[in-house]
Amino acid sequence: MARPLSDQERRKQISVRGLAGAENVAELKRAFNRHLHFTLVKDRNVATPRDYFHALAHAVRDHLVGRWLRTQQYYYEKDPKVGGWGGGGNGGVNRVFCGGSVGLYGALWGAVGLCGARWGSVGLCGVPWGTMGLRGAQWGTVGLGGALWGSVGLCGAQWGSVGLSVAPPQFFEGKELRLKQEYFVVAATLHDIVRRFKSAKFGSRDPVRTAFDTFPDKVAIQLNDTHPSLAIPELMRILVDEEKAALPPQAWDVTVRTCAYTNHTVLPEALERWPVHLLESLLPRHLEIIYEINQRFLDRVYATFPGDHERLRRMSLVEEGAVKRINMAHLCIVGAHAVNGVARIHSEILKQSGLWGLWGLWGSCGGLWVSGGVCGGSVPPGPVLSPPPQENKAKFAALLERDYGVRVNPAALFDVQVKRIHEYKRQLLNCLHVITLYNRIKKEPNKAFVPRTVMIGGKAAPGYHMAKLIIRLVTAIGEVVNNDPAVGDRLKVIFLENYRVSLAEKVIPAADLSEQISTAGTEASGTGNMKFMLNGALTIGTMDGANVEMAEEAGEENLFIFGMRVDDVERLDRQGYRARDYYERLPELRAAVDQVSSGFFSPRQPDLFRDVVNMLMNHDRFKVFADYEDYVKCQERVSALYQNPREWTRTVIRNVAAAGKFSSDRTIAQYAREIWGAEPTRHRIPAPDEPRH
């Protein structure tokens, strides 16, 4: 009988059985040992589990590289249409593709209109980094941006270098740095795209294409929100100035047929607008191109609506005022052949907004409005109810006690709202419900209540005063509720600090209830709600964003839907929203508001939340009070169902089973068919060790 292995020996054994795609286990073991010794320079006496992981990763990579190279060869030989999905901003959807060399600043000379300009500039160099991604039997590349750039001394200027990372720009307060980041990623991407278009054959460095009339047949660029909007003037600049490939009218036709735009917000204050003086300093040639695009567009508007100067002002890409700005959403709509919202309801709302009027005119020239919610978000692969939710909750409860010093009941209902802090997402409605629960417990301390741990997390924009006050209010409510012995573990309130991907990976699988409570008609989609759905949390929400399609898939009866619909919100706007009517009619609402107003939650600073109360009572665009009563009643339904574990679990399973529509595969396939004009191929590319036919 073989001697049983010790723990140390067991740890040193690395099993490769069952590894997907490993045709030769012995060869994989040899590759593992080779990388452990020669790549990591370790042997088994000193190697750590992390070393074993990296050795195995290198071995698997070796196995995949051949397939990846075969796929690239196939692409060069068949010359298919390729797509890029540009992003890099706020929220849940960020996809970036980059590579190439670019420039900033500088002066213009030799330009007549859009023709023949030369642009003296500071030089940048973008180094592409990529990782392999699998799709069936073909292997594609996902581009990951990352580079450093150095300034070039011009005319006696100081020499030096400045580091430019491609981290999400919300971490930097400087608008100039954000514009540099956006342009850097866009320009590097387009240079790489143009290089690949010109050198179509595998391994070829010599241009085989000099004409760009077929460019839109081979390239699709999806502008994911306005962050990559500079792709429009940059592509025009490359075609006219660098490639000398076309006159402006032909270059414009190529640009429009290549680019499509996904709009992410209908809120005017959230639309990206760049000050003209900043573009003039940083990207003078692009500003000149934007002015020319705007002039030609407004000429068409005026020809269609002669004498309508108000329409010209409203639809212009250039917004006049104390600070002249370029409206990047208008640029995207004018410069794209297809426009869509993120969720279906969002696309329909866009059609009725001011943006629709702008697009409708330009779209009559052959553009396409994709009325369906093409994006629908993308949910990451991950464990579905495995390990069981209770184990995830116990782990997260331990994290809360360790990091926040708050002991929570793992059996309590975990009520989670994690997203950007913004008035339209209505974290304040959640706060008012928490205060109402607190008051009910205090009023009837001997009554049985379903225990609940409310967690709110997210980040506020640096200059967003109200968002920062909302965060402070959540923490203030928690300080009172969590330290009240009469409440005990029946109610806890925690603000999750520094909400990020690594924290999301822990809190989403531990959530019982997902809060998606934006005012109907304001949320583009919300990709977090689908992640919660897939991981077994039930949704309480309005009929807004992706909630609409989630309710269609799972059945409205399997979500906790409450509040006004879009038509109700519009009706209330017409008749006039009067917050005081709700305040005077609903005693529990009045009590909660009065507590915030009086300093009950901020005794050392009684006026701390004065601006919050003033906003709610006098100029709340998102009508928190109008949905309060129905929201509280819906939360009572949540508590009632939570007391019936069998029915709760049954509802969870229905939600998880209905989440398939929101997969990345479906999303990309729909974009490919409806916007990019590309169909998938079923062709199987042979493995590296198979003969090629």
C-alpha positions as CSV (number, residue, x, y, z in Angstrom):
1,M,0.0,0.0,0.0
2,A,1.4,3.4,-1.0
3,R,2.4,5.7,1.8
4,P,-0.1,8.6,2.2
5,L,1.4,11.9,1.1
6,S,2.2,14.5,3.7
7,D,0.6,18.0,3.5
8,Q,3.9,19.4,2.2
9,E,4.2,16.7,-0.5
10,R,0.6,17.2,-1.5
11,R,1.1,21.0,-1.9
12,K,4.1,20.3,-4.1
13,Q,2.1,18.1,-6.4
14,I,0.5,20.1,-9.2
15,S,-2.3,18.3,-11.0
16,V,-2.9,19.2,-14.7
17,R,-5.6,16.5,-15.2
18,G,-8.8,17.8,-16.7
19,L,-7.2,21.1,-17.9
20,A,-9.3,22.2,-20.9
21,G,-7.5,21.8,-24.2
22,A,-4.5,19.9,-22.9
23,E,-4.0,17.2,-25.4
24,N,-0.7,16.1,-23.9
25,V,-0.5,16.0,-20.1
26,A,3.1,14.9,-20.1
27,E,4.2,17.8,-22.3
28,L,2.3,20.2,-20.1
29,K,4.1,18.9,-17.1
30,R,7.4,19.4,-18.8
31,A,6.5,23.0,-19.8
32,F,5.5,23.6,-16.2
33,N,8.8,22.5,-14.9
34,R,10.7,24.3,-17.6
35,H,9.0,27.7,-16.7
36,L,9.4,27.1,-13.0
37,H,13.2,26.5,-13.4
38,F,14.1,28.8,-16.3
39,T,11.5,31.5,-16.4
40,L,11.0,32.0,-12.6
41,V,14.4,30.6,-11.6
42,K,13.0,28.6,-8.7
43,D,13.1,24.9,-7.7
44,R,10.6,23.1,-5.5
45,N,12.5,23.7,-2.4
46,V,11.9,27.4,-2.5
47,A,8.9,27.8,-4.8
48,T,5.8,29.4,-3.4
49,P,2.2,28.7,-4.4
50,R,2.4,32.0,-6.4
51,D,5.4,30.7,-8.3
52,Y,3.5,27.5,-9.1
53,F,0.6,29.6,-10.4
54,H,2.9,31.7,-12.7
55,A,4.7,28.6,-14.0
56,L,1.4,27.0,-14.9
57,A,0.1,30.2,-16.4
58,H,3.2,30.3,-18.7
59,A,2.8,26.7,-19.6
60,V,-0.9,27.3,-20.6
61,R,0.1,30.4,-22.5
62,D,2.6,28.3,-24.5
63,H,-0.2,26.0,-25.4
64,L,-2.4,28.9,-26.6
65,V,0.1,31.0,-28.5
66,G,0.2,28.7,-31.5
67,R,-3.6,28.9,-31.8
68,W,-3.5,32.6,-31.5
69,L,-0.9,32.9,-34.2
70,R,-2.9,30.7,-36.5
71,T,-5.9,32.9,-35.9
72,Q,-4.0,36.1,-36.8
73,Q,-2.7,34.4,-39.9
74,Y,-6.3,33.5,-40.8
75,Y,-7.4,37.1,-40.3
76,Y,-4.7,38.5,-42.5
77,E,-5.4,35.9,-45.2
78,K,-9.2,36.3,-45.2
79,D,-9.1,40.1,-44.5
80,P,-12.3,40.2,-42.5
81,K,-14.0,43.3,-41.0
82,V,-12.6,44.2,-37.6
83,G,-14.2,46.1,-34.8
84,G,-13.0,48.2,-31.9
85,W,-15.2,49.2,-28.9
86,G,-13.8,52.4,-27.4
87,G,-14.4,53.3,-23.8
88,G,-12.6,54.3,-20.7
89,G,-14.9,56.5,-18.6
90,N,-17.4,56.1,-15.7
91,G,-19.6,53.3,-14.8
92,G,-19.6,49.6,-15.6
93,V,-18.6,49.4,-19.2
94,N,-15.0,50.1,-20.1
95,R,-13.3,48.5,-23.1
96,V,-10.2,50.1,-24.6
97,F,-8.1,49.2,-27.7
98,C,-4.9,51.0,-28.4
99,G,-1.5,51.2,-30.1
100,G,0.5,53.5,-32.4
101,S,2.2,57.0,-32.1
102,V,0.5,60.4,-31.7
103,G,1.0,64.1,-30.7
104,L,-0.3,67.0,-28.6
105,Y,-0.1,70.8,-28.6
106,G,1.7,72.5,-31.5
107,A,0.8,75.1,-34.2
108,L,-0.9,74.8,-37.5
109,W,0.6,76.0,-40.8
110,G,-0.2,75.5,-44.5
111,A,-3.9,74.8,-43.9
112,V,-6.7,75.9,-46.2
113,G,-10.0,74.8,-44.7
114,L,-9.5,71.2,-44.1
115,C,-6.9,70.6,-46.7
116,G,-3.2,69.9,-46.3
117,A,-2.5,71.1,-42.7
118,R,0.7,70.3,-41.0
119,W,0.7,70.0,-37.2
120,G,3.8,70.7,-35.1
121,S,3.3,68.9,-31.8
122,V,4.8,67.2,-28.8
123,G,5.5,63.6,-29.6
124,L,3.8,60.6,-27.9
125,C,4.4,57.0,-28.4
126,G,1.8,54.4,-27.5
127,V,2.9,50.8,-26.8
128,P,0.1,48.3,-27.3
129,W,-0.4,45.5,-24.7
130,G,-2.7,42.7,-25.3
131,T,-4.1,39.4,-23.9
132,M,-5.5,36.5,-25.7
133,G,-9.2,35.9,-25.7
134,L,-11.1,32.8,-26.8
135,R,-14.1,32.7,-29.1
136,G,-15.0,29.2,-30.2
137,A,-12.1,27.7,-32.2
138,Q,-10.7,31.1,-33.0
139,W,-8.4,33.2,-30.8
140,G,-8.7,37.0,-30.7
141,T,-6.8,39.8,-29.1
142,V,-8.1,42.1,-26.4
143,G,-6.2,45.4,-26.4
144,L,-5.1,46.9,-23.1
145,G,-3.9,50.5,-23.1
146,G,-0.7,51.4,-21.2
147,A,2.2,53.6,-22.0
148,L,4.5,56.5,-21.0
149,W,5.0,59.5,-23.1
150,G,7.8,62.1,-23.2
151,S,7.7,65.8,-24.1
152,V,9.9,67.0,-26.9
153,G,11.8,70.3,-26.5
154,L,10.7,72.8,-29.1
155,C,12.1,76.3,-29.6
156,G,14.2,76.4,-26.5
157,A,11.6,74.8,-24.3
158,Q,12.8,72.7,-21.4
159,W,13.5,69.1,-22.0
160,G,11.7,66.6,-19.8
161,S,9.2,63.8,-19.7
162,V,5.8,63.4,-18.3
163,G,4.2,60.1,-17.4
164,L,0.7,59.5,-18.8
165,S,-1.2,56.4,-17.6
166,V,-4.4,55.2,-19.1
167,A,-6.1,54.6,-15.8
168,P,-9.8,55.6,-15.7
169,P,-9.8,59.4,-15.8
170,Q,-12.2,59.9,-12.9
171,F,-9.1,59.5,-10.6
172,F,-7.7,62.8,-11.9
173,E,-9.2,66.2,-11.2
174,G,-7.3,68.0,-14.0
175,K,-9.4,68.4,-17.1
176,E,-6.4,68.8,-19.3
177,L,-5.0,65.5,-18.1
178,R,-8.3,63.8,-18.8
179,L,-8.4,65.2,-22.3
180,K,-4.8,64.0,-22.9
181,Q,-5.8,60.5,-21.8
182,E,-8.8,60.4,-24.0
183,Y,-6.9,61.6,-27.1
184,F,-4.0,59.4,-26.4
185,V,-6.1,56.2,-26.4
186,V,-8.1,57.3,-29.4
187,A,-5.1,58.4,-31.5
188,A,-3.0,55.3,-30.6
189,T,-6.0,53.1,-31.6
190,L,-6.6,54.8,-34.9
191,H,-2.9,54.7,-35.9
192,D,-2.9,51.0,-35.2
193,I,-6.2,50.5,-37.2
194,V,-4.8,52.4,-40.2
195,R,-1.5,50.5,-40.1
196,R,-3.4,47.2,-40.1
197,F,-5.7,48.3,-42.8
198,K,-2.8,49.3,-45.1
199,S,-0.8,46.1,-44.4
200,A,-3.4,43.5,-44.9
201,K,-1.3,40.4,-45.3
202,F,0.2,38.5,-42.4
203,G,3.8,39.6,-41.6
204,S,3.7,42.3,-44.3
205,R,5.1,45.7,-43.4
206,D,4.6,47.2,-46.8
207,P,1.4,49.0,-47.5
208,V,-0.8,47.0,-49.9
209,R,-3.7,49.5,-49.7
210,T,-3.4,53.2,-50.5
211,A,-7.0,54.0,-51.2
212,F,-9.4,54.3,-48.2
213,D,-12.8,54.0,-49.9
214,T,-13.1,50.4,-48.6
215,F,-12.1,51.4,-45.1
216,P,-15.6,51.2,-43.6
217,D,-16.0,47.7,-45.2
218,K,-13.0,46.5,-43.2
219,V,-13.2,48.5,-40.0
220,A,-16.0,49.3,-37.5
221,I,-15.4,51.7,-34.6
222,Q,-18.0,51.8,-31.8
223,L,-17.9,55.0,-29.7
224,N,-18.8,53.7,-26.3
225,D,-20.1,57.0,-24.7
226,T,-18.4,60.3,-25.6
227,H,-15.0,59.4,-24.1
228,P,-13.6,58.3,-27.5
229,S,-15.5,61.0,-29.4
230,L,-12.2,62.5,-30.6
231,A,-11.9,59.5,-32.9
232,I,-14.1,61.4,-35.4
233,P,-11.8,64.4,-36.0
234,E,-8.7,62.3,-35.5
235,L,-9.8,59.9,-38.3
236,M,-10.6,62.9,-40.5
237,R,-7.1,64.4,-39.7
238,I,-5.4,61.1,-40.6
239,L,-7.2,60.7,-43.9
240,V,-6.8,64.3,-45.0
241,D,-3.5,65.4,-43.5
242,E,-1.4,62.3,-43.1
243,E,-2.6,59.8,-45.7
244,K,-3.6,62.5,-48.2
245,A,-6.2,59.8,-49.1
246,A,-9.2,61.9,-49.7
247,L,-10.6,65.4,-49.9
248,P,-12.7,66.4,-46.9
249,P,-16.1,65.4,-48.3
250,Q,-14.9,61.9,-49.1
251,A,-13.0,61.6,-45.8
252,W,-16.2,62.6,-44.0
253,D,-18.2,59.9,-45.8
254,V,-15.5,57.3,-44.8
255,T,-15.6,58.6,-41.2
256,V,-19.3,58.5,-40.8
257,R,-19.7,55.0,-42.3
258,T,-16.9,53.7,-40.0
259,C,-18.1,55.1,-36.7
260,A,-21.2,54.2,-34.6
261,Y,-22.2,55.7,-31.2
262,T,-23.6,54.3,-28.0
263,N,-25.1,57.0,-25.8
264,H,-24.9,56.5,-22.1
265,T,-26.9,59.3,-20.5
266,V,-29.8,61.6,-21.2
267,L,-28.9,63.9,-18.3
268,P,-27.6,67.3,-19.8
269,E,-25.1,67.8,-17.0
270,A,-23.5,64.4,-17.7
271,L,-22.8,65.1,-21.4
272,E,-19.1,65.7,-22.0
273,R,-18.4,69.3,-23.1
274,W,-14.8,70.4,-23.7
275,P,-13.8,74.1,-23.3
276,V,-12.8,75.5,-26.6
277,H,-9.7,77.2,-25.1
278,L,-8.5,73.8,-23.9
279,L,-8.9,72.2,-27.3
280,E,-7.3,75.3,-28.9
281,S,-4.2,74.8,-26.7
282,L,-4.0,71.0,-26.8
283,L,-5.5,69.9,-30.1
284,P,-5.7,72.9,-32.4
285,R,-6.0,70.9,-35.6
286,H,-8.9,68.9,-34.2
287,L,-10.7,72.0,-33.1
288,E,-10.4,73.4,-36.7
289,I,-11.8,70.1,-38.1
290,I,-14.7,70.2,-35.5
291,Y,-15.5,73.8,-36.5
292,E,-15.6,72.8,-40.2
293,I,-17.9,69.8,-39.4
294,N,-20.2,72.1,-37.4
295,Q,-20.3,74.7,-40.2
296,R,-21.3,72.1,-42.8
297,F,-23.8,70.6,-40.5
298,L,-25.4,73.9,-39.6
299,D,-25.6,74.8,-43.3
300,R,-27.7,71.7,-43.8
301,V,-29.9,72.6,-40.8
302,Y,-30.5,76.1,-42.1
303,A,-31.3,74.8,-45.5
304,T,-33.9,72.5,-44.0
305,F,-35.3,75.0,-41.5
306,P,-34.6,78.5,-43.0
307,G,-34.8,81.3,-40.5
308,D,-34.9,79.0,-37.4
309,H,-32.0,80.5,-35.5
310,E,-33.1,78.9,-32.2
311,R,-32.8,75.5,-33.8
312,L,-29.3,76.4,-35.1
313,R,-28.3,77.4,-31.6
314,R,-29.7,74.2,-30.0
315,M,-28.3,71.8,-32.5
316,S,-24.8,73.3,-32.9
317,L,-21.8,71.4,-31.8
318,V,-20.4,74.6,-30.4
319,E,-22.2,75.9,-27.3
320,E,-21.8,79.7,-26.8
321,G,-21.7,81.2,-23.3
322,A,-19.3,82.5,-20.7
323,V,-17.1,79.6,-21.6
324,K,-17.4,78.4,-25.2
325,R,-17.6,74.6,-25.3
326,I,-17.8,71.7,-27.8
327,N,-20.7,69.3,-27.1
328,M,-19.1,65.9,-27.7
329,A,-22.4,64.0,-27.8
330,H,-23.5,66.2,-30.7
331,L,-20.2,65.5,-32.4
332,C,-20.8,61.7,-32.0
333,I,-24.3,61.8,-33.3
334,V,-23.4,63.9,-36.3
335,G,-20.3,61.8,-37.0
336,A,-21.9,58.3,-36.7
337,H,-23.9,56.2,-39.0
338,A,-25.8,54.4,-36.2
339,V,-26.8,55.6,-32.7
340,N,-28.2,53.5,-29.8
341,G,-28.9,53.6,-26.1
342,V,-27.6,51.1,-23.7
343,A,-31.0,49.6,-22.8
344,R,-34.1,49.5,-25.0
345,I,-36.0,52.0,-22.9
346,H,-33.0,54.3,-23.1
347,S,-33.0,54.2,-26.9
348,E,-36.7,55.1,-26.9
349,I,-36.1,58.0,-24.5
350,L,-33.3,59.3,-26.6
351,K,-35.6,59.5,-29.6
352,Q,-37.9,61.8,-27.6
353,S,-35.1,64.0,-26.2
354,G,-33.3,67.0,-27.7
355,L,-30.6,64.7,-29.1
356,W,-33.2,62.9,-31.2
357,G,-34.1,66.1,-33.1
358,L,-30.4,66.6,-33.8
359,W,-29.8,63.1,-34.9
360,G,-33.0,62.7,-36.9
361,L,-32.0,65.4,-39.3
362,W,-28.5,64.1,-40.0
363,G,-29.8,60.5,-40.0
364,S,-32.0,61.3,-42.9
365,C,-28.8,61.2,-45.0
366,G,-28.6,57.5,-44.5
367,G,-28.0,57.0,-40.8
368,L,-29.5,54.3,-38.6
369,W,-31.1,54.7,-35.2
370,V,-30.9,51.3,-33.5
371,S,-34.1,51.3,-31.4
372,G,-33.3,48.2,-29.4
373,G,-31.1,48.2,-26.4
374,V,-28.1,46.7,-28.1
375,C,-25.6,46.8,-25.3
376,G,-27.8,45.4,-22.5
377,G,-24.6,45.4,-20.4
378,S,-22.3,42.5,-20.0
379,V,-22.2,40.2,-17.0
380,P,-18.9,38.6,-16.1
381,P,-18.6,34.8,-15.7
382,G,-18.7,33.8,-12.1
383,P,-20.1,31.5,-9.5
384,V,-23.9,31.2,-9.5
385,L,-25.1,30.2,-6.1
386,S,-21.9,28.3,-5.6
387,P,-20.5,28.4,-3.0
388,P,-24.0,28.8,-1.4
389,P,-25.1,32.4,-0.7
390,Q,-25.0,31.9,3.1
391,E,-21.3,31.1,2.9
392,N,-20.7,34.2,0.8
393,K,-22.6,36.2,3.4
394,A,-20.7,34.8,6.3
395,K,-17.4,35.7,4.6
396,F,-18.6,39.2,3.9
397,A,-19.9,39.6,7.4
398,A,-16.4,38.8,8.6
399,L,-14.9,41.4,6.3
400,L,-17.3,44.0,7.6
401,E,-16.4,43.3,11.2
402,R,-12.7,43.4,10.3
403,D,-12.6,46.5,8.1
404,Y,-15.5,48.5,9.5
405,G,-15.8,47.4,13.1
406,V,-19.5,46.6,12.7
407,R,-20.7,43.1,13.6
408,V,-23.6,42.1,11.4
409,N,-25.9,39.1,11.5
410,P,-25.1,36.9,8.5
411,A,-28.7,35.6,8.5
412,A,-30.0,39.2,8.0
413,L,-31.2,40.3,4.6
414,F,-28.2,41.9,2.9
415,D,-29.6,45.0,1.1
416,V,-27.0,46.4,-1.3
417,Q,-26.9,49.6,-3.4
418,V,-23.5,50.0,-5.0
419,K,-23.0,52.5,-7.9
420,R,-21.9,56.0,-8.6
421,I,-23.2,58.5,-6.0
422,H,-25.7,60.7,-7.9
423,E,-29.0,62.3,-7.2
424,Y,-30.7,60.4,-10.1
425,K,-29.7,57.1,-8.7
426,R,-31.5,58.1,-5.5
427,Q,-29.4,56.9,-2.7
428,L,-31.5,59.4,-0.7
429,L,-34.6,57.3,-1.2
430,N,-32.7,54.4,0.3
431,C,-31.7,56.6,3.2
432,L,-35.2,57.7,3.9
433,H,-36.3,54.1,4.0
434,V,-33.5,53.2,6.5
435,I,-34.6,56.0,8.7
436,T,-38.2,54.8,8.5
437,L,-37.2,51.3,9.5
438,Y,-35.2,52.8,12.4
439,N,-38.1,54.8,13.6
440,R,-40.4,51.7,13.4
441,I,-38.0,49.7,15.5
442,K,-37.7,52.5,18.1
443,K,-41.5,52.9,18.2
444,E,-42.2,49.2,18.7
445,P,-39.0,47.7,20.2
446,N,-40.7,44.4,21.1
447,K,-42.2,43.8,17.6
448,A,-40.5,41.1,15.4
449,F,-38.7,42.7,12.4
450,V,-36.9,41.0,9.6
451,P,-33.2,41.8,10.3
452,R,-31.6,43.8,7.5
453,T,-28.1,45.1,6.8
454,V,-28.1,48.0,4.4
455,M,-24.9,48.6,2.4
456,I,-24.5,51.6,0.2
457,G,-21.3,52.2,-1.7
458,G,-19.9,54.2,-4.6
459,K,-17.8,57.2,-5.5
460,A,-18.7,60.8,-6.0
461,A,-17.2,63.1,-8.6
462,P,-14.6,65.5,-7.1
463,G,-16.7,68.6,-7.5
464,Y,-20.1,67.1,-6.9
465,H,-21.1,68.8,-3.5
466,M,-24.5,67.0,-3.2
467,A,-23.0,63.6,-3.9
468,K,-20.4,64.1,-1.1
469,L,-23.2,65.2,1.3
470,I,-25.1,62.0,0.4
471,I,-22.1,59.9,1.4
472,R,-21.8,61.9,4.7
473,L,-25.5,61.3,5.4
474,V,-25.2,57.5,4.9
475,T,-22.3,57.4,7.4
476,A,-24.1,59.7,9.8
477,I,-27.2,57.5,9.8
478,G,-24.9,54.4,10.3
479,E,-23.3,56.1,13.3
480,V,-26.6,56.5,15.0
481,V,-28.3,53.2,14.0
482,N,-25.3,50.9,14.5
483,N,-24.7,52.2,18.1
484,D,-28.3,52.2,19.3
485,P,-28.7,49.2,21.7
486,A,-32.5,49.2,21.2
487,V,-31.9,48.3,17.6
488,G,-29.3,45.6,18.1
489,D,-28.6,43.5,15.0
490,R,-32.1,44.1,13.5
491,L,-30.8,47.0,11.4
492,K,-27.2,47.9,10.4
493,V,-26.1,50.6,8.0
494,I,-22.7,50.6,6.3
495,F,-21.1,52.8,3.7
496,L,-18.7,50.6,1.6
497,E,-15.6,52.7,1.2
498,N,-13.6,52.8,-2.0
499,Y,-16.0,50.7,-4.0
500,R,-14.0,48.9,-6.7
501,V,-13.9,45.7,-8.6
502,S,-12.1,43.7,-5.9
503,L,-14.8,44.8,-3.4
504,A,-17.6,44.1,-5.9
505,E,-16.3,40.5,-6.3
506,K,-17.1,40.0,-2.6
507,V,-20.3,42.0,-2.1
508,I,-22.2,41.0,-5.2
509,P,-22.2,37.3,-4.4
510,A,-23.2,38.1,-0.8
511,A,-26.2,40.3,-1.7
512,D,-29.8,39.2,-1.2
513,L,-31.4,42.4,-2.5
514,S,-30.1,44.7,-5.3
515,E,-31.3,48.3,-5.2
516,Q,-31.8,49.8,-8.7
517,I,-34.1,52.7,-7.8
518,S,-33.3,55.5,-10.2
519,T,-36.1,57.8,-11.4
520,A,-37.8,56.2,-14.4
521,G,-36.3,57.5,-17.6
522,T,-32.9,58.6,-16.2
523,E,-30.8,55.4,-16.1
524,A,-29.1,54.4,-19.4
525,S,-28.9,50.8,-18.3
526,G,-27.0,49.9,-15.2
527,T,-24.7,46.9,-15.7
528,G,-24.5,46.2,-12.0
529,N,-28.1,45.1,-11.8
530,M,-27.5,42.2,-14.2
531,K,-24.4,41.1,-12.3
532,F,-26.5,41.0,-9.1
533,M,-29.2,39.1,-11.0
534,L,-26.7,36.4,-12.2
535,N,-25.2,36.0,-8.7
536,G,-28.6,35.3,-7.0
537,A,-29.7,38.7,-5.7
538,L,-33.3,39.8,-6.2
539,T,-33.9,43.3,-7.6
540,I,-36.0,46.1,-6.1
541,G,-36.3,48.8,-8.7
542,T,-38.2,51.1,-10.9
543,M,-39.0,50.4,-14.5
544,D,-35.9,52.0,-15.7
545,G,-32.7,51.1,-17.6
546,A,-32.0,47.4,-17.8
547,N,-34.7,46.6,-15.1
548,V,-37.3,46.8,-17.9
549,E,-35.6,44.0,-19.9
550,M,-34.8,42.0,-16.8
551,A,-38.5,42.1,-15.9
552,E,-39.4,40.9,-19.4
553,E,-37.0,38.0,-19.2
554,A,-37.7,36.8,-15.6
555,G,-41.3,38.1,-15.3
556,E,-42.2,41.2,-13.5
557,E,-43.6,39.1,-10.6
558,N,-40.1,37.9,-9.9
559,L,-38.7,41.4,-9.3
560,F,-39.8,43.9,-6.8
561,I,-41.0,46.7,-9.1
562,F,-42.3,49.9,-7.7
563,G,-42.9,53.6,-8.4
564,M,-43.6,55.8,-11.3
565,R,-43.1,54.7,-14.9
566,V,-41.7,57.1,-17.6
567,D,-45.2,58.3,-18.5
568,D,-46.0,59.0,-14.9
569,V,-42.8,61.1,-14.5
570,E,-43.6,63.1,-17.6
571,R,-47.2,63.7,-16.4
572,L,-45.9,64.9,-13.0
573,D,-43.5,67.2,-14.8
574,R,-46.4,68.7,-16.8
575,Q,-48.6,69.3,-13.7
576,G,-45.7,70.3,-11.5
577,Y,-44.0,68.3,-8.8
578,R,-44.6,69.6,-5.3
579,A,-42.5,67.8,-2.7
580,R,-44.3,69.5,0.2
581,D,-47.6,67.8,-0.7
582,Y,-46.0,64.4,0.0
583,Y,-44.2,65.7,3.0
584,E,-47.4,66.9,4.6
585,R,-49.5,63.8,3.6
586,L,-47.1,61.0,4.7
587,P,-46.2,61.1,8.5
588,E,-43.3,58.7,8.3
589,L,-41.7,60.7,5.4
590,R,-42.2,63.9,7.4
591,A,-40.6,62.4,10.5
592,A,-37.6,61.2,8.5
593,V,-37.0,64.5,6.8
594,D,-37.4,66.4,10.0
595,Q,-34.8,64.2,11.7
596,V,-32.3,65.0,8.9
597,S,-33.2,68.6,9.0
598,S,-33.0,69.0,12.8
599,G,-29.5,67.5,13.1
600,F,-30.7,64.3,14.8
601,F,-28.0,62.4,12.8
602,S,-25.4,65.2,13.0
603,P,-25.8,66.7,16.6
604,R,-22.4,68.4,16.5
605,Q,-23.3,70.0,13.1
606,P,-27.1,70.6,13.1
607,D,-27.0,72.3,9.8
608,L,-24.8,69.8,8.0
609,F,-27.5,68.4,5.8
610,R,-29.4,71.6,5.3
611,D,-28.6,71.6,1.5
612,V,-29.9,68.0,1.2
613,V,-33.2,68.9,2.8
614,N,-33.5,72.1,0.8
615,M,-32.9,70.2,-2.4
616,L,-35.5,67.5,-1.6
617,M,-38.1,70.1,-0.6
618,N,-37.6,72.7,-3.2
619,H,-35.7,71.6,-6.4
620,D,-35.5,67.8,-6.5
621,R,-35.4,67.0,-10.3
622,F,-35.6,63.3,-9.5
623,K,-38.8,63.3,-7.4
624,V,-37.7,61.2,-4.4
625,F,-40.8,61.9,-2.3
626,A,-43.1,60.9,-5.2
627,D,-41.9,57.3,-5.0
628,Y,-41.3,57.1,-1.2
629,E,-44.7,55.5,-0.3
630,D,-44.7,52.8,-2.9
631,Y,-41.0,52.1,-2.3
632,V,-41.6,51.5,1.5
633,K,-44.6,49.2,0.7
634,C,-42.4,47.3,-1.8
635,Q,-39.7,46.9,0.8
636,E,-42.4,45.3,3.1
637,R,-43.0,42.7,0.3
638,V,-39.3,42.1,0.3
639,S,-39.2,41.4,4.0
640,A,-42.3,39.1,3.8
641,L,-40.8,37.0,1.0
642,Y,-37.4,36.8,2.8
643,Q,-39.2,35.0,5.7
644,N,-40.2,32.2,3.3
645,P,-36.8,30.8,2.2
646,R,-38.3,28.3,-0.1
647,E,-40.2,30.9,-2.2
648,W,-37.3,33.3,-2.0
649,T,-35.0,30.6,-3.4
650,R,-37.5,29.7,-6.1
651,T,-37.6,33.4,-7.2
652,V,-33.8,33.6,-7.2
653,I,-33.6,30.5,-9.5
654,R,-36.0,32.1,-11.9
655,N,-33.9,35.2,-12.1
656,V,-30.6,33.4,-12.6
657,A,-32.2,31.2,-15.3
658,A,-33.4,34.3,-17.1
659,A,-30.1,36.1,-17.2
660,G,-28.9,34.6,-20.4
661,K,-29.9,37.5,-22.6
662,F,-27.4,39.8,-20.9
663,S,-24.3,37.8,-21.8
664,S,-21.4,39.4,-23.7
665,D,-21.8,36.9,-26.5
666,R,-25.4,38.1,-27.2
667,T,-24.3,41.7,-26.9
668,I,-21.4,41.5,-29.3
669,A,-23.4,39.3,-31.8
670,Q,-26.2,41.9,-31.9
671,Y,-23.7,44.8,-32.4
672,A,-22.0,42.8,-35.2
673,R,-25.2,42.1,-37.1
674,E,-27.2,45.3,-36.6
675,I,-24.4,48.0,-36.5
676,W,-21.1,46.7,-37.8
677,G,-22.6,44.6,-40.7
678,A,-20.6,41.5,-39.8
679,E,-21.6,37.9,-39.5
680,P,-19.9,35.3,-37.4
681,T,-18.0,32.5,-39.2
682,R,-18.2,28.8,-38.2
683,H,-14.9,28.0,-39.8
684,R,-12.7,26.0,-37.5
685,I,-9.0,27.0,-37.6
686,P,-6.7,24.0,-37.4
687,A,-4.5,23.6,-34.3
688,P,-0.8,24.4,-34.7
689,D,0.1,20.7,-34.9
690,E,-2.5,20.0,-37.6
691,P,-1.7,20.4,-41.3
692,R,-3.1,23.4,-43.0
693,H,-5.2,22.9,-46.1
